[in-house]
Amino acid sequence: VEYKSINSCLLPINDVNGKHVVTIEGLNQDTLSLVQSSFVEEGASQCGFCTPGFIISLTGYLISQKKYDENDAVYSMDGNICRCTGHSSIIRAAKISLEKIHSQKVSSKNHIMKLIGAGVLPEYFIGIRAKLDKLKKDIKVSRKRNKPVKYLISGGTDLYVRKWEDIYETKANFLSSEVIPSSIKQKDKNCIIGAGASVSDLIKSTVFNNYFPEMKKQLLLFGSLPIRNRATVGGNIVNASPIADITSILLALDAKLRIKSGKSFRQVELKKFYKEYKKLNLKKSECLYDLSFKLPTGKFYFNFEKVSQRTYLDIASVNSSIFIETNSNIIEKVNLSAGGVAPVPRYLKEVCKFLKNKEISEATIFEATKIADSEISPISDVRGSSEYKRLLMRQLIFTHFIKLFPARINIGMIA
């Protein structure tokens, strides 16, 4: 059984079908749980409004992980806000909870039994797996698509916030993992990502961690844990936000989309998927099924950058990703993306054309920034003026090369 922290306000009732839903009431025992008592001891509950969210999130971390880390335990509670400024006591409570579990040394090979023995979970958790297995046999999932509808919803982390009334009043299809895949796998020399894969799935993916070890840290800039647990790769692409982080990354990886209609499929390059603002190369009878990109075989470099008003829990003003393959000091292949500087996520075609077969140098980067400036068309909005976004795009290109090739770039010459 896999447990995930989820925002209840972003979870439609159909998505709890066949699942064990744990609320704060579901953690109650005759006495306070280990996590609850830690919060009391450290004064981590003040007005009490935020306490259920923190308790549920930390308990969810303890259930979902078998090896604990203090920093990960603290990060598991992101997305919860204490307006009483009690974060220091909450962090202490999280660390003390881990210490208590380690000190008890409950002898059981079963992880759930260990947590029950430690006082983290109530005893009824013992029978949950059997109940879920029985439910699974009784559940029938329709794999058929209804007639074309206005919305096809997977994670819904953007639509539920912005257009919930519209969704409520119109017909929508909710895409479960039974309808679109959520797996991430390597097949031959390709990485194949199901459109239903979540951002958390990317972070935990063996393929991504093997080829792009820095990706985990970069993906942690995407929302909070409960959002990453719901937000899907397919949704990030089809939502067509000009500042979509996952889309920026996949553009630089030169991803190709597989689109399904009935029993037939067609393929389209991600960089050719966007026609104009919120207009896609996608018919009403179609849905994004999965996507793929070639895994690099030679010497390659990858970097993702995001500028936002806050480092975490914020959307980008401008983002950018770059993928480079080199031979000695020569760029043999390059893909560069830019978000927040055009009506759609932009693949900087002319910059890539210029950089190919060029030597990595300050002069090359300077010229690339000039070409990029001619390819983008940012507008002024709440995230910054058009001039500011042009400056950010220029600086992000510099940042890519400084981070990836520190020995070859003289920072003083481009500062």
Phi and psi in degrees as a GROMACS rama.xvg file:
@    title "Ramachandran Plot"
@    xaxis  label "Phi"
@    yaxis  label "Psi"
@TYPE xy
-109.353  128.431  GLU-2
-109.233  140.537  TYR-3
-135.72  145.946  LYS-4
-78.1583  128.529  SER-5
-135.365  143.668  ILE-6
-77.9771  119.792  ASN-7
-61.3052  -31.1709  SER-8
-71.0607  -12.5867  CYS-9
-111.855  17.9499  LEU-10
-118.857  105.521  LEU-11
-69.2628  153.528  PRO-12
-61.5457  -30.9652  ILE-13
-65.7679  -24.8038  ASN-14
-80.984  -5.46693  ASP-15
-97.7119  0.776242  VAL-16
-60.1758  120.785  ASN-17
78.6828  14.0861  GLY-18
-118.157  160.394  LYS-19
-94.6354  112.51  HIS-20
-94.0207  120.781  VAL-21
-109.979  115.268  VAL-22
-104.899  178.459  THR-23
-60.8491  -33.8188  ILE-24
-65.7692  -30.2058  GLU-25
-74.0739  -5.89462  GLY-26
-100.61  -6.35314  LEU-27
-65.5927  139.966  ASN-28
-127.981  -175.238  GLN-29
-63.5904  -32.3202  ASP-30
-124.158  175.149  THR-31
-61.5917  143.113  LEU-32
-70.7818  169.24  SER-33
-57.2631  -43.385  LEU-34
-68.5129  -44.2797  VAL-35
-60.6518  -43.2215  GLN-36
-66.3518  -33.958  SER-37
-64.4605  -39.2828  SER-38
-65.3006  -40.3928  PHE-39
-65.1599  -46.088  VAL-40
-61.6733  -34.3221  GLU-41
-96.6344  6.56859  GLU-42
63.9738  33.6881  GLY-43
-86.3632  -1.63336  ALA-44
-119.655  115.455  SER-45
-109.067  -88.8408  GLN-46
-71.1466  -26.2992  CYS-47
98.0156  -13.1944  GLY-48
-63.7566  -38.4093  PHE-49
-87.9521  -15.0924  CYS-50
-56.6455  -45.8978  THR-51
-56.6838  -41.1047  PRO-52
-63.3086  -44.017  GLY-53
-65.5574  -42.656  PHE-54
-63.1114  -47.6864  ILE-55
-61.8418  -45.1558  ILE-56
-63.6941  -45.9564  SER-57
-67.4918  -40.4758  LEU-58
-63.6442  -39.0093  THR-59
-60.4781  -38.4923  GLY-60
-63.4789  -44.4549  TYR-61
-63.8078  -32.6399  LEU-62
-74.9763  -42.9981  ILE-63
-80.5617  -16.888  SER-64
-116.982  142.985  GLN-65
-100.882  -23.6099  LYS-66
-114.004  127.396  LYS-67
-103.475  146.566  TYR-68
-135.345  135.121  ASP-69
-58.7643  -45.0762  GLU-70
-64.3334  -42.4567  ASN-71
-63.5368  -37.1368  ASP-72
-62.1542  -41.4016  ALA-73
-67.7391  -44.5685  VAL-74
-62.9874  -27.4687  TYR-75
-64.1062  -17.529  SER-76
-97.6483  5.3803  MET-77
-65.6927  153.095  ASP-78
94.1129  -13.5998  GLY-79
-100.522  135.72  ASN-80
-121.413  130.737  ILE-81
-103.176  110.77  CYS-82
-77.6807  -10.9589  ARG-83
-86.1111  7.56634  CYS-84
56.2992  42.3121  THR-85
-99.3734  26.0697  GLY-86
-64.1622  -34.9286  HIS-87
-62.9807  -42.4263  SER-88
-70.0692  -32.0422  SER-89
-67.7761  -41.457  ILE-90
-62.846  -42.6316  ILE-91
-61.3948  -41.281  ARG-92
-62.5864  -37.6645  ALA-93
-65.0582  -45.5425  ALA-94
-66.2978  -39.4992  LYS-95
-66.5235  -34.8215  ILE-96
-59.7185  -42.2658  SER-97
-65.2426  -41.9998  LEU-98
-61.4034  -40.8376  GLU-99
-63.2081  -42.4908  LYS-100
-64.3285  -44.522  ILE-101
-63.7642  -37.6556  HIS-102
-72.8256  -25.7646  SER-103
-76.3488  -31.9798  GLN-104
49.2695  55.7458  LYS-105
-68.6344  128.029  VAL-106
-89.9284  100.527  SER-107
-162.542  137.263  SER-108
-78.4661  -21.0392  LYS-109
-83.612  122.344  ASN-110
-61.7996  -44.2959  HIS-111
-62.7934  -40.5918  ILE-112
-63.4559  -36.9694  MET-113
-60.8303  -44.5451  LYS-114
-70.2043  -33.6527  LEU-115
-65.9594  -44.2193  ILE-116
-63.6482  -30.4366  GLY-117
-83.7289  -7.00043  ALA-118
86.2774  14.8713  GLY-119
-80.5646  -39.7029  VAL-120
-121.301  151.066  LEU-121
-74.0959  161.922  PRO-122
-66.3167  -23.5901  GLU-123
-64.7004  -15.4436  TYR-124
-62.1772  -21.2747  PHE-125
-57.94  -40.8038  ILE-126
-93.2211  4.75912  GLY-127
-65.0408  -43.2633  ILE-128
-59.3199  -44.5432  ARG-129
-62.6692  -39.9799  ALA-130
-65.796  -40.1873  LYS-131
-67.2319  -38.5125  LEU-132
-60.8704  -40.8703  ASP-133
-67.4294  -41.7826  LYS-134
-61.7012  -40.0155  LEU-135
-59.4343  -37.233  LYS-136
-67.8475  -29.1033  LYS-137
-89.2512  -14.1132  ASP-138
-85.0612  131.478  ILE-139
-115.582  121.93  LYS-140
-107.746  126.702  VAL-141
-79.7716  127.378  SER-142
-93.2137  0.0237579  ARG-143
-84.5356  141.919  LYS-144
-86.8249  140.015  ARG-145
-75.8096  -173.844  ASN-146
-62.3717  158.655  LYS-147
-50.5651  134.47  PRO-148
-125.232  171.114  VAL-149
-70.3071  -37.579  LYS-150
-128.026  133.759  TYR-151
-109.963  117.664  LEU-152
-115.467  130.3  ILE-153
-107.849  -89.6327  SER-154
-78.3467  -37.5273  GLY-155
71.6715  15.7301  GLY-156
-67.7288  -19.7678  THR-157
-98.8445  -45.9259  ASP-158
-64.3598  -40.5483  LEU-159
-63.7985  -28.0406  TYR-160
-82.4195  -44.5641  VAL-161
-90.784  -31.7658  ARG-162
-132.608  34.0927  LYS-163
-62.6692  -35.6956  TRP-164
-66.5508  -40.153  GLU-165
-64.5101  -41.8889  ASP-166
-64.5619  -40.3132  ILE-167
-64.2956  -36.4406  TYR-168
-90.6714  -14.2727  GLU-169
-117.049  164.107  THR-170
-76.7782  138.58  LYS-171
-139.77  148.355  ALA-172
-102.158  130.326  ASN-173
-101.34  117.475  PHE-174
-89.1935  112.679  LEU-175
-93.9368  174.907  SER-176
-67.173  -12.5784  SER-177
-78.6668  -19.6769  GLU-178
-99.5206  -44.6922  VAL-179
-124.425  144.55  ILE-180
-70.7008  153.49  PRO-181
-124.468  12.1106  SER-182
-82.8222  156.674  SER-183
-127.925  116.452  ILE-184
-142.955  159.747  LYS-185
-103.024  126.843  GLN-186
-128.072  113.638  LYS-187
57.1786  -118.135  ASP-188
-106.634  20.8574  LYS-189
-120.78  150.241  ASN-190
-104.098  127.207  CYS-191
-115.721  123.863  ILE-192
-117.61  121.36  ILE-193
-66.1462  143.246  GLY-194
-62.0613  -22.1576  ALA-195
-88.6613  0.804983  GLY-196
-65.7227  136.947  ALA-197
-87.8721  168.474  SER-198
-63.0971  -37.0433  VAL-199
-62.7397  -35.6157  SER-200
-62.0833  -39.6693  ASP-201
-62.2324  -44.1056  LEU-202
-61.4772  -37.1535  ILE-203
-89.4227  -4.30725  LYS-204
-65.4835  128.413  SER-205
-63.1118  -40.6041  THR-206
-61.1776  -49.497  VAL-207
-64.4259  -42.2486  PHE-208
-67.9635  -31.657  ASN-209
-71.6924  -42.7561  ASN-210
-91.0733  -32.5311  TYR-211
-129.58  73.2083  PHE-212
-60.5291  -24.167  PRO-213
-83.312  -9.73788  GLU-214
-62.2174  -37.0954  MET-215
-57.1925  -47.7801  LYS-216
-63.1638  -37.9481  LYS-217
-70.6604  -37.0961  GLN-218
-72.7584  -18.912  LEU-219
-68.7651  -10.712  LEU-220
-78.3235  -7.77341  LEU-221
-90.1149  104.419  PHE-222
55.0959  -160.496  GLY-223
-103.42  171.915  SER-224
-56.9194  -47.2506  LEU-225
-60.282  -33.5876  PRO-226
-71.6213  -44.0196  ILE-227
-62.5739  -29.2571  ARG-228
-71.7953  -20.8752  ASN-229
-106.927  -41.0317  ARG-230
-62.3862  131.891  ALA-231
-108.042  157.319  THR-232
-61.3959  -46.4405  VAL-233
-61.5052  -41.4996  GLY-234
-64.1954  -39.9123  GLY-235
-62.6493  -34.5818  ASN-236
-76.4784  -51.6983  ILE-237
-73.1752  -27.2591  VAL-238
-61.5723  -23.2214  ASN-239
61.0837  32.4669  ALA-240
-70.7763  134.696  SER-241
-62.6398  -17.3522  PRO-242
-113.86  24.4653  ILE-243
-65.4674  122.508  ALA-244
-68.6423  -47.2416  ASP-245
-64.6648  -39.5287  ILE-246
-61.9806  -40.1875  THR-247
-58.0409  -45.3614  SER-248
-63.7898  -44.9246  ILE-249
-71.2623  -29.1315  LEU-250
-62.7466  -41.9803  LEU-251
-69.1145  -23.4968  ALA-252
-90.4127  4.25567  LEU-253
56.4117  49.9275  ASP-254
-71.1256  150.151  ALA-255
-119.63  134.438  LYS-256
-95.589  141.689  LEU-257
-110.164  118.309  ARG-258
-108.815  134.125  ILE-259
-109.939  139.807  LYS-260
-141.146  108.11  SER-261
64.8721  -120.605  GLY-262
-102.998  0.299578  LYS-263
-101.98  155.187  SER-264
-129.673  152.505  PHE-265
-139.83  158.731  ARG-266
-117.016  141.334  GLN-267
-142.475  141.243  VAL-268
-68.785  139.57  GLU-269
-58.2061  -38.2084  LEU-270
-68.958  -10.9967  LYS-271
-111.296  9.38726  LYS-272
-80.5859  -29.4636  PHE-273
-97.9243  121.607  TYR-274
-88.5355  -51.5091  LYS-275
-157.948  -172.707  GLU-276
-54.7568  117.725  TYR-277
61.1629  16.2451  LYS-278
-111.765  124.457  LYS-279
-119.769  160.683  LEU-280
-83.1246  65.9476  ASN-281
-151.098  122.719  LEU-282
-83.312  162.71  LYS-283
-63.3249  -27.0023  LYS-284
-86.9072  1.53984  SER-285
-110.76  159.645  GLU-286
-144.048  151.895  CYS-287
-71.0541  125.351  LEU-288
-99.8133  -53.2541  TYR-289
-159.074  178.868  ASP-290
-145.455  161.968  LEU-291
-147.248  157.656  SER-292
-149.302  153.947  PHE-293
-74.7896  132.329  LYS-294
-78.3278  135.997  LEU-295
-66.3761  146.91  PRO-296
-115.978  -27.5406  THR-297
-96.4293  -157.164  GLY-298
-76.9181  118.509  LYS-299
-137.115  162.256  PHE-300
-136.971  142.416  TYR-301
-139.631  142.428  PHE-302
-151.992  143.193  ASN-303
-123.282  133.671  PHE-304
-128.696  144.665  GLU-305
-143.608  128.581  LYS-306
-112.69  123.481  VAL-307
-142.223  168.767  SER-308
-65.8281  -29.7999  GLN-309
-123.588  149.133  ARG-310
-64.8917  -44.3674  THR-311
-113.47  159.624  TYR-312
56.5325  43.482  LEU-313
-150.77  153.749  ASP-314
-87.4081  160.064  ILE-315
-78.32  147.832  ALA-316
-80.269  -46.8627  SER-317
-145.315  139.619  VAL-318
-132.484  164.157  ASN-319
-161.331  145.443  SER-320
-131.717  149.705  SER-321
-139.841  141.291  ILE-322
-127.278  128.45  PHE-323
-134.28  134.755  ILE-324
-113.29  134.398  GLU-325
-125.567  159.14  THR-326
-131.172  107.976  ASN-327
62.1649  -120.595  SER-328
-105.908  15.0707  ASN-329
-106.717  134.803  ILE-330
-80.3845  115.497  ILE-331
-92.3426  -32.9497  GLU-332
-146.499  141.373  LYS-333
-151.747  139.19  VAL-334
-130.467  129.003  ASN-335
-130.703  128.528  LEU-336
-117.638  160.304  SER-337
-144.785  133.775  ALA-338
-121.811  146.997  GLY-339
85.4025  6.61675  GLY-340
-124.823  14.5269  VAL-341
-161.752  168.904  ALA-342
-64.7789  -19.3297  PRO-343
-134.386  162.779  VAL-344
-57.5835  128.949  PRO-345
-110.94  130.292  ARG-346
-92.6095  119.971  TYR-347
-83.699  82.1904  LEU-348
-61.416  -45.9577  LYS-349
-69.719  -36.1759  GLU-350
-63.7686  -44.2976  VAL-351
-62.6003  -40.6752  CYS-352
-62.9592  -40.1748  LYS-353
-67.6771  -43.2313  PHE-354
-70.8031  -25.8689  LEU-355
-61.207  131.314  LYS-356
69.309  14.6088  ASN-357
-95.2379  152.678  LYS-358
-78.1488  141.549  GLU-359
-74.6025  113.533  ILE-360
-156.856  168.16  SER-361
-62.3508  -40.3292  GLU-362
-63.46  -40.4914  ALA-363
-62.0308  -43.8967  THR-364
-66.7942  -41.9947  ILE-365
-56.8458  -46.0239  PHE-366
-66.7251  -36.9815  GLU-367
-62.385  -38.515  ALA-368
-66.938  -34.3439  THR-369
-66.2765  -42.5338  LYS-370
-66.6159  -41.1296  ILE-371
-59.4396  -39.4482  ALA-372
-61.5821  -30.7622  ASP-373
-81.1659  -16.1932  SER-374
-93.3826  -13.4589  GLU-375
-106.427  158.891  ILE-376
-144.862  64.0025  SER-377
-68.3973  155.346  PRO-378
-116.933  159.619  ILE-379
-82.4422  130.882  SER-380
-152.76  -164.727  ASP-381
-65.1844  -17.2985  VAL-382
-93.3731  1.07302  ARG-383
141.04  160.514  GLY-384
-74.6996  163.311  SER-385
-62.3864  -36.8415  SER-386
-65.0591  -40.9755  GLU-387
-63.0551  -42.086  TYR-388
-68.0543  -34.8298  LYS-389
-63.9675  -41.1501  ARG-390
-63.8166  -42.4942  LEU-391
-60.7487  -42.9396  LEU-392
-61.2096  -42.8765  MET-393
-60.341  -47.0224  ARG-394
-67.6352  -33.543  GLN-395
-69.0735  -34.5139  LEU-396
-64.8215  -43.8462  ILE-397
-57.8826  -45.7148  PHE-398
-60.4973  -41.8284  THR-399
-52.6016  -51.5204  HIS-400
-72.9388  -36.0829  PHE-401
-64.5168  -41.7129  ILE-402
-70.3814  -41.0653  LYS-403
-82.719  -29.0957  LEU-404
-132.975  58.8877  PHE-405
-60.9046  -30.647  PRO-406
-78.0363  -16.1603  ALA-407
-104.259  -11.8853  ARG-408
-114.412  126.817  ILE-409
-88.1394  104.744  ASN-410
-58.2235  -36.379  ILE-411
-60.1696  -28.1184  GLY-412
-80.0205  -18.1982  MET-413
-118.272  -0.259535  ILE-414
